Amino acid sequence: MNRTSYKELFNLEGKTAVVTGGLGILGKRFCAGLAEFGANVAVVDLDEKRTKAFAQELTKHYQKKSIGIACDVSSPSDVKAMVARVVEEFAEIHILHNNAASKSADLNAFFAPFEEYSLVEWRNIMSVNLDGMFLAAQAIGSQMIKQGKGGSIIQTSSIYGILGPDQRIYEGSYYLERKINTPAVYSASKAAVIGLSKYLAAYWADKKIRVNTLTPGGSESGQNDVFVKKYSARTPLGRMGRPDEMVAALIFLASEASSYVTGQNIVVDGGLSAW
Ligand SMILES: NC(=O)c1ccc[n+]([C@@H]2O[C@H](COP(=O)([O-])OP(=O)(O)OC[C@H]3O[C@@H](n4cnc5c(N)ncnc54)[C@H](O)[C@@H]3O)[C@@H](O)[C@H]2O)c1
Protein backbone atom coordinates (compact mmCIF):
# COMPACT_ATOMS: atom_id res chain seq x y z
CA MET A 1 0.00 0.00 0.00
CA ASN A 2 1.40 3.36 -0.99
CA ARG A 3 0.43 5.79 1.71
CA THR A 4 1.82 8.54 3.88
CA SER A 5 3.43 7.55 7.16
CA TYR A 6 1.31 9.69 9.45
CA LYS A 7 3.78 9.36 12.30
CA GLU A 8 6.53 10.64 10.02
CA LEU A 9 4.58 13.88 9.48
CA PHE A 10 5.55 14.95 13.00
CA ASN A 11 9.24 14.24 12.48
CA LEU A 12 11.42 17.37 12.82
CA GLU A 13 14.78 15.74 12.00
CA GLY A 14 16.98 18.10 10.01
CA LYS A 15 14.94 21.16 11.00
CA THR A 16 16.17 24.14 12.96
CA ALA A 17 13.79 25.82 15.37
CA VAL A 18 14.20 29.18 17.10
CA VAL A 19 12.24 29.56 20.36
CA THR A 20 12.09 33.01 21.94
CA GLY A 21 11.43 33.11 25.67
CA GLY A 22 12.93 29.62 25.65
CA LEU A 23 13.79 29.69 29.36
CA GLY A 24 10.22 30.27 30.55
CA ILE A 25 7.84 27.91 32.31
CA LEU A 26 6.29 26.89 29.00
CA GLY A 27 9.32 27.93 26.93
CA LYS A 28 11.53 25.17 28.30
CA ARG A 29 8.88 22.54 27.55
CA PHE A 30 8.47 23.90 24.03
CA CYS A 31 12.23 23.63 23.42
CA ALA A 32 12.33 20.10 24.84
CA GLY A 33 9.37 18.99 22.71
CA LEU A 34 10.92 20.31 19.50
CA ALA A 35 14.24 18.61 20.32
CA GLU A 36 12.54 15.32 21.17
CA PHE A 37 10.88 15.34 17.74
CA GLY A 38 14.32 15.81 16.17
CA ALA A 39 14.85 19.55 15.71
CA ASN A 40 18.00 21.50 16.45
CA VAL A 41 16.83 24.22 18.81
CA ALA A 42 18.11 27.75 19.30
CA VAL A 43 17.06 28.72 22.82
CA VAL A 44 16.62 32.50 22.78
CA ASP A 45 16.18 34.41 26.03
CA LEU A 46 17.68 37.28 28.01
CA ASP A 47 20.34 35.54 30.10
CA GLU A 48 23.33 34.26 28.18
CA LYS A 49 24.64 31.83 30.78
CA ARG A 50 21.23 30.24 31.36
CA THR A 51 20.35 29.92 27.67
CA LYS A 52 23.68 28.20 27.03
CA ALA A 53 23.33 25.89 30.03
CA PHE A 54 19.79 24.88 29.03
CA ALA A 55 20.84 24.32 25.40
CA GLN A 56 23.61 22.03 26.63
CA GLU A 57 21.10 20.08 28.67
CA LEU A 58 18.90 19.67 25.58
CA THR A 59 21.82 18.53 23.43
CA LYS A 60 22.84 15.97 26.01
CA HIS A 61 19.37 14.64 26.55
CA TYR A 62 18.02 14.56 22.99
CA GLN A 63 21.26 14.09 21.00
CA LYS A 64 20.35 17.01 18.73
CA LYS A 65 22.52 20.09 18.71
CA SER A 66 20.93 23.02 20.53
CA ILE A 67 22.47 26.43 21.09
CA GLY A 68 21.66 29.18 23.59
CA ILE A 69 21.58 32.81 22.47
CA ALA A 70 21.10 35.88 24.65
CA CYS A 71 18.82 38.30 22.83
CA ASP A 72 16.38 41.00 23.86
CA VAL A 73 13.65 40.51 21.26
CA SER A 74 12.61 44.15 21.57
CA SER A 75 16.02 45.22 20.21
CA PRO A 76 16.33 45.21 16.39
CA SER A 77 20.13 44.82 16.58
CA ASP A 78 19.89 41.92 19.05
CA VAL A 79 17.36 40.13 16.84
CA LYS A 80 19.50 40.65 13.75
CA ALA A 81 22.58 39.29 15.55
CA MET A 82 20.58 36.34 16.91
CA VAL A 83 19.39 35.33 13.44
CA ALA A 84 22.91 35.66 12.03
CA ARG A 85 24.22 33.42 14.82
CA VAL A 86 21.60 30.71 14.17
CA VAL A 87 22.31 30.78 10.43
CA GLU A 88 26.05 30.63 11.09
CA GLU A 89 25.52 27.54 13.22
CA PHE A 90 22.81 25.66 11.30
CA ALA A 91 22.79 27.33 7.83
CA GLU A 92 18.97 27.45 7.72
CA ILE A 93 15.96 28.19 9.93
CA HIS A 94 12.72 26.26 9.38
CA ILE A 95 10.65 26.96 12.49
CA LEU A 96 10.18 30.12 14.53
CA HIS A 97 8.30 29.96 17.79
CA ASN A 98 7.63 33.57 18.74
CA ASN A 99 6.95 32.99 22.40
CA ALA A 100 8.70 35.57 24.60
CA ALA A 101 6.53 37.76 26.80
CA SER A 102 7.57 40.19 29.48
CA LYS A 103 6.32 40.31 33.05
CA SER A 104 8.43 43.46 33.48
CA ALA A 105 11.25 44.17 35.91
CA ASP A 106 8.94 46.42 37.90
CA LEU A 107 6.05 44.25 39.07
CA ASN A 108 4.31 47.17 40.82
CA ALA A 109 4.12 48.96 37.47
CA PHE A 110 3.11 45.75 35.66
CA PHE A 111 0.22 44.93 38.01
CA ALA A 112 -0.92 48.57 38.52
CA PRO A 113 -4.67 49.29 38.14
CA PHE A 114 -5.71 50.33 34.64
CA GLU A 115 -6.69 53.85 35.73
CA GLU A 116 -3.13 54.46 36.95
CA TYR A 117 -1.27 52.41 34.35
CA SER A 118 1.77 54.26 33.03
CA LEU A 119 2.32 54.73 29.33
CA VAL A 120 5.97 53.86 29.91
CA GLU A 121 5.00 50.44 31.27
CA TRP A 122 2.40 49.92 28.52
CA ARG A 123 5.06 50.57 25.86
CA ASN A 124 7.62 48.50 27.71
CA ILE A 125 5.38 45.40 27.64
CA MET A 126 4.23 46.03 24.07
CA SER A 127 7.88 46.34 23.00
CA VAL A 128 8.48 42.71 23.98
CA ASN A 129 5.09 41.00 23.54
CA LEU A 130 4.27 42.57 20.18
CA ASP A 131 7.26 44.47 18.75
CA GLY A 132 9.48 41.50 19.64
CA MET A 133 7.26 39.19 17.58
CA PHE A 134 7.25 41.67 14.70
CA LEU A 135 11.06 41.89 14.73
CA ALA A 136 11.67 38.13 14.97
CA ALA A 137 9.02 37.31 12.34
CA GLN A 138 10.43 39.96 10.01
CA ALA A 139 14.04 38.77 10.35
CA ILE A 140 13.34 35.04 10.28
CA GLY A 141 10.57 35.26 7.68
CA SER A 142 13.07 37.08 5.41
CA GLN A 143 15.59 34.32 6.04
CA MET A 144 12.96 31.67 5.18
CA ILE A 145 12.14 33.50 1.95
CA LYS A 146 15.85 33.55 1.08
CA GLN A 147 16.04 29.79 1.66
CA GLY A 148 13.03 29.31 -0.66
CA LYS A 149 11.58 26.26 1.09
CA GLY A 150 8.84 27.80 3.19
CA GLY A 151 8.67 27.40 6.95
CA SER A 152 6.44 27.43 9.99
CA ILE A 153 5.97 30.32 12.39
CA ILE A 154 4.04 29.81 15.61
CA GLN A 155 3.19 32.73 17.88
CA THR A 156 2.06 32.34 21.48
CA SER A 157 -1.01 34.31 22.47
CA SER A 158 -3.04 33.72 25.64
CA ILE A 159 -6.56 32.96 26.68
CA TYR A 160 -6.66 36.66 27.66
CA GLY A 161 -5.99 37.60 24.05
CA ILE A 162 -9.42 36.18 23.22
CA LEU A 163 -11.34 36.70 26.50
CA GLY A 164 -11.51 39.42 29.09
CA PRO A 165 -10.36 38.18 32.47
CA ASP A 166 -13.11 37.53 35.02
CA GLN A 167 -12.00 39.93 37.76
CA ARG A 168 -13.64 37.80 40.48
CA ILE A 169 -10.87 35.20 40.24
CA TYR A 170 -8.29 37.70 41.49
CA GLU A 171 -9.85 38.27 44.94
CA GLY A 172 -7.42 36.60 47.35
CA SER A 173 -5.19 35.37 44.50
CA TYR A 174 -1.45 35.41 44.90
CA TYR A 175 1.47 34.28 42.79
CA LEU A 176 4.85 34.00 44.50
CA GLU A 177 3.43 35.97 47.45
CA ARG A 178 2.28 38.83 45.24
CA LYS A 179 -1.32 39.80 44.58
CA ILE A 180 -2.02 39.08 40.92
CA ASN A 181 -4.23 40.21 38.09
CA THR A 182 -3.96 40.32 34.31
CA PRO A 183 -3.11 43.83 33.10
CA ALA A 184 -4.88 45.24 30.04
CA VAL A 185 -1.59 45.58 28.19
CA TYR A 186 -1.15 41.81 28.39
CA SER A 187 -4.61 41.18 26.87
CA ALA A 188 -4.11 43.86 24.22
CA SER A 189 -0.68 42.55 23.23
CA LYS A 190 -1.91 38.96 23.07
CA ALA A 191 -4.96 39.91 20.97
CA ALA A 192 -2.61 41.70 18.59
CA VAL A 193 -0.51 38.53 18.22
CA ILE A 194 -3.54 36.77 16.68
CA GLY A 195 -3.95 39.60 14.16
CA LEU A 196 -0.27 39.50 13.27
CA SER A 197 -0.43 35.72 12.72
CA LYS A 198 -3.46 36.00 10.44
CA TYR A 199 -1.93 38.85 8.48
CA LEU A 200 1.37 37.04 7.93
CA ALA A 201 -0.40 33.77 7.08
CA ALA A 202 -2.16 35.53 4.20
CA TYR A 203 0.88 37.62 3.27
CA TRP A 204 3.42 34.77 3.13
CA ALA A 205 1.14 31.98 1.88
CA ASP A 206 2.71 32.19 -1.58
CA LYS A 207 6.14 31.73 0.04
CA LYS A 208 4.88 28.56 1.74
CA ILE A 209 5.47 30.07 5.15
CA ARG A 210 2.63 29.02 7.44
CA VAL A 211 1.85 31.23 10.41
CA ASN A 212 -0.39 30.12 13.27
CA THR A 213 -1.17 31.08 16.85
CA LEU A 214 -0.97 28.83 19.88
CA THR A 215 -3.17 30.01 22.74
CA PRO A 216 -2.53 28.49 26.14
CA GLY A 217 -4.97 28.70 29.00
CA GLY A 218 -3.63 29.28 32.51
CA SER A 219 -1.00 26.74 33.57
CA GLU A 220 -0.45 25.85 37.18
CA SER A 221 2.96 27.15 38.22
CA GLY A 222 2.93 28.29 41.82
CA GLN A 223 -0.31 30.30 42.10
CA ASN A 224 -1.96 30.03 45.53
CA ASP A 225 -4.86 27.64 46.23
CA VAL A 226 -7.48 30.41 46.03
CA PHE A 227 -6.46 31.26 42.49
CA VAL A 228 -6.15 27.63 41.38
CA LYS A 229 -9.63 26.84 42.76
CA LYS A 230 -11.34 29.90 41.27
CA TYR A 231 -9.69 29.49 37.87
CA SER A 232 -10.38 25.75 37.78
CA ALA A 233 -14.05 26.28 38.65
CA ARG A 234 -14.47 28.43 35.52
CA THR A 235 -13.00 25.72 33.27
CA PRO A 236 -15.07 22.86 31.79
CA LEU A 237 -12.27 20.35 32.47
CA GLY A 238 -12.25 21.60 36.06
CA ARG A 239 -8.53 22.35 36.41
CA MET A 240 -5.66 24.52 35.27
CA GLY A 241 -3.38 23.33 32.46
CA ARG A 242 -0.04 21.63 32.92
CA PRO A 243 2.89 23.18 31.02
CA ASP A 244 3.51 19.86 29.22
CA GLU A 245 -0.02 19.92 27.81
CA MET A 246 0.84 22.88 25.52
CA VAL A 247 3.63 21.06 23.69
CA ALA A 248 1.72 18.68 21.39
CA ALA A 249 -0.12 21.56 19.70
CA LEU A 250 3.24 23.22 19.01
CA ILE A 251 4.67 20.06 17.43
CA PHE A 252 1.56 19.79 15.26
CA LEU A 253 1.88 23.40 14.08
CA ALA A 254 5.67 23.24 13.62
CA SER A 255 5.64 20.05 11.58
CA GLU A 256 4.30 18.78 8.26
CA ALA A 257 1.37 17.31 10.21
CA SER A 258 -0.23 20.76 9.82
CA SER A 259 0.83 21.33 6.20
CA TYR A 260 -2.67 22.58 5.26
CA VAL A 261 -3.17 24.74 8.36
CA THR A 262 -2.32 28.44 8.31
CA GLY A 263 -3.74 31.58 9.92
CA GLN A 264 -5.40 29.54 12.66
CA ASN A 265 -5.42 29.69 16.42
CA ILE A 266 -5.19 26.48 18.44
CA VAL A 267 -6.61 27.11 21.88
CA VAL A 268 -5.40 24.73 24.60
CA ASP A 269 -7.49 25.91 27.53
CA GLY A 270 -9.40 23.01 29.05
CA GLY A 271 -12.53 24.41 27.39
CA LEU A 272 -12.45 27.79 29.18
CA SER A 273 -13.40 29.65 26.00
CA ALA A 274 -16.15 27.16 25.09
CA TRP A 275 -18.86 28.47 27.40
N1 LIG B 1 2.16 30.14 31.68
C1 LIG B 1 0.88 30.39 31.39
O1 LIG B 1 -0.02 30.04 32.15
C2 LIG B 1 0.52 31.07 30.10
C3 LIG B 1 -0.83 31.19 29.76
C4 LIG B 1 -1.19 31.82 28.57
C5 LIG B 1 -0.19 32.30 27.74
N2 LIG B 1 1.11 32.18 28.09
C6 LIG B 1 2.11 32.71 27.15
O2 LIG B 1 2.99 31.65 26.82
C7 LIG B 1 4.29 32.16 26.58
C8 LIG B 1 5.28 31.45 27.46
O3 LIG B 1 4.85 31.56 28.80
P1 LIG B 1 5.74 31.15 30.05
O4 LIG B 1 4.81 30.70 31.09
O5 LIG B 1 6.87 30.28 29.62
O6 LIG B 1 6.26 32.61 30.47
P2 LIG B 1 7.50 32.96 31.39
O7 LIG B 1 7.24 34.31 31.95
O8 LIG B 1 7.81 31.84 32.31
O9 LIG B 1 8.66 33.04 30.30
C9 LIG B 1 8.81 34.11 29.41
C10 LIG B 1 10.26 34.12 28.99
O10 LIG B 1 10.46 35.22 28.10
C11 LIG B 1 11.69 35.82 28.44
N3 LIG B 1 11.71 37.21 28.03
C12 LIG B 1 11.11 38.28 28.63
N4 LIG B 1 11.42 39.41 27.98
C13 LIG B 1 12.23 39.06 26.95
C14 LIG B 1 12.90 39.79 25.94
N5 LIG B 1 12.80 41.13 25.87
N6 LIG B 1 13.66 39.11 25.05
C15 LIG B 1 13.77 37.77 25.12
N7 LIG B 1 13.17 37.01 26.06
C16 LIG B 1 12.41 37.66 26.97
C17 LIG B 1 11.80 35.69 29.95
O11 LIG B 1 13.13 35.83 30.38
C18 LIG B 1 11.21 34.31 30.19
O12 LIG B 1 12.19 33.30 30.20
C19 LIG B 1 4.22 33.66 26.85
O13 LIG B 1 4.02 34.33 25.62
C20 LIG B 1 2.99 33.79 27.72
O14 LIG B 1 2.38 35.06 27.62
C21 LIG B 1 1.49 31.58 29.24
The ligand as an SDF file (V2000), in Angstrom:
LIG
                    3D

 44 48  0  0  0  0  0  0  0  0999 V2000
    2.1580   30.1370   31.6760 N   0  0  0  0  0  0  0  0  0  0  0  0
    0.8800   30.3900   31.3870 C   0  0  0  0  0  0  0  0  0  0  0  0
   -0.0230   30.0390   32.1510 O   0  0  0  0  0  0  0  0  0  0  0  0
    0.5190   31.0660   30.0960 C   0  0  0  0  0  0  0  0  0  0  0  0
   -0.8320   31.1910   29.7560 C   0  0  0  0  0  0  0  0  0  0  0  0
   -1.1860   31.8210   28.5680 C   0  0  0  0  0  0  0  0  0  0  0  0
   -0.1930   32.3000   27.7380 C   0  0  0  0  0  0  0  0  0  0  0  0
    1.1100   32.1830   28.0870 N   0  0  0  0  0  0  0  0  0  0  0  0
    2.1110   32.7090   27.1460 C   0  0  0  0  0  0  0  0  0  0  0  0
    2.9910   31.6460   26.8240 O   0  0  0  0  0  0  0  0  0  0  0  0
    4.2890   32.1600   26.5850 C   0  0  0  0  0  0  0  0  0  0  0  0
    5.2840   31.4490   27.4640 C   0  0  0  0  0  0  0  0  0  0  0  0
    4.8450   31.5570   28.7990 O   0  0  0  0  0  0  0  0  0  0  0  0
    5.7400   31.1500   30.0450 P   0  0  0  0  0  0  0  0  0  0  0  0
    4.8070   30.6970   31.0900 O   0  0  0  0  0  0  0  0  0  0  0  0
    6.8690   30.2810   29.6220 O   0  0  0  0  0  0  0  0  0  0  0  0
    6.2560   32.6070   30.4730 O   0  0  0  0  0  0  0  0  0  0  0  0
    7.5000   32.9560   31.3860 P   0  0  0  0  0  0  0  0  0  0  0  0
    7.2370   34.3120   31.9480 O   0  0  0  0  0  0  0  0  0  0  0  0
    7.8090   31.8370   32.3120 O   0  0  0  0  0  0  0  0  0  0  0  0
    8.6560   33.0430   30.3030 O   0  0  0  0  0  0  0  0  0  0  0  0
    8.8100   34.1060   29.4090 C   0  0  0  0  0  0  0  0  0  0  0  0
   10.2610   34.1180   28.9950 C   0  0  0  0  0  0  0  0  0  0  0  0
   10.4560   35.2230   28.1030 O   0  0  0  0  0  0  0  0  0  0  0  0
   11.6880   35.8180   28.4400 C   0  0  0  0  0  0  0  0  0  0  0  0
   11.7060   37.2150   28.0260 N   0  0  0  0  0  0  0  0  0  0  0  0
   11.1100   38.2800   28.6310 C   0  0  0  0  0  0  0  0  0  0  0  0
   11.4250   39.4110   27.9820 N   0  0  0  0  0  0  0  0  0  0  0  0
   12.2290   39.0620   26.9490 C   0  0  0  0  0  0  0  0  0  0  0  0
   12.8990   39.7910   25.9380 C   0  0  0  0  0  0  0  0  0  0  0  0
   12.7980   41.1270   25.8720 N   0  0  0  0  0  0  0  0  0  0  0  0
   13.6600   39.1110   25.0480 N   0  0  0  0  0  0  0  0  0  0  0  0
   13.7660   37.7720   25.1210 C   0  0  0  0  0  0  0  0  0  0  0  0
   13.1720   37.0140   26.0590 N   0  0  0  0  0  0  0  0  0  0  0  0
   12.4120   37.6580   26.9660 C   0  0  0  0  0  0  0  0  0  0  0  0
   11.7960   35.6910   29.9500 C   0  0  0  0  0  0  0  0  0  0  0  0
   13.1340   35.8330   30.3830 O   0  0  0  0  0  0  0  0  0  0  0  0
   11.2140   34.3130   30.1890 C   0  0  0  0  0  0  0  0  0  0  0  0
   12.1930   33.2990   30.1970 O   0  0  0  0  0  0  0  0  0  0  0  0
    4.2170   33.6570   26.8520 C   0  0  0  0  0  0  0  0  0  0  0  0
    4.0240   34.3340   25.6200 O   0  0  0  0  0  0  0  0  0  0  0  0
    2.9900   33.7930   27.7200 C   0  0  0  0  0  0  0  0  0  0  0  0
    2.3810   35.0580   27.6240 O   0  0  0  0  0  0  0  0  0  0  0  0
    1.4940   31.5780   29.2370 C   0  0  0  0  0  0  0  0  0  0  0  0
  1  2  1  0
  2  3  2  0
  2  4  1  0
  4  5  1  0
  4 44  2  0
  5  6  2  0
  6  7  1  0
  7  8  2  0
  8  9  1  0
  8 44  1  0
  9 10  1  0
  9 42  1  0
 10 11  1  0
 11 12  1  0
 11 40  1  0
 12 13  1  0
 13 14  1  0
 14 15  2  0
 14 16  1  0
 14 17  1  0
 17 18  1  0
 18 19  2  0
 18 20  1  0
 18 21  1  0
 21 22  1  0
 22 23  1  0
 23 24  1  0
 23 38  1  0
 24 25  1  0
 25 26  1  0
 25 36  1  0
 26 27  1  0
 26 35  1  0
 27 28  2  0
 28 29  1  0
 29 30  1  0
 29 35  2  0
 30 31  1  0
 30 32  2  0
 32 33  1  0
 33 34  2  0
 34 35  1  0
 36 37  1  0
 36 38  1  0
 38 39  1  0
 40 41  1  0
 40 42  1  0
 42 43  1  0
M  CHG  2   8   1  16  -1
M  END
$$$$
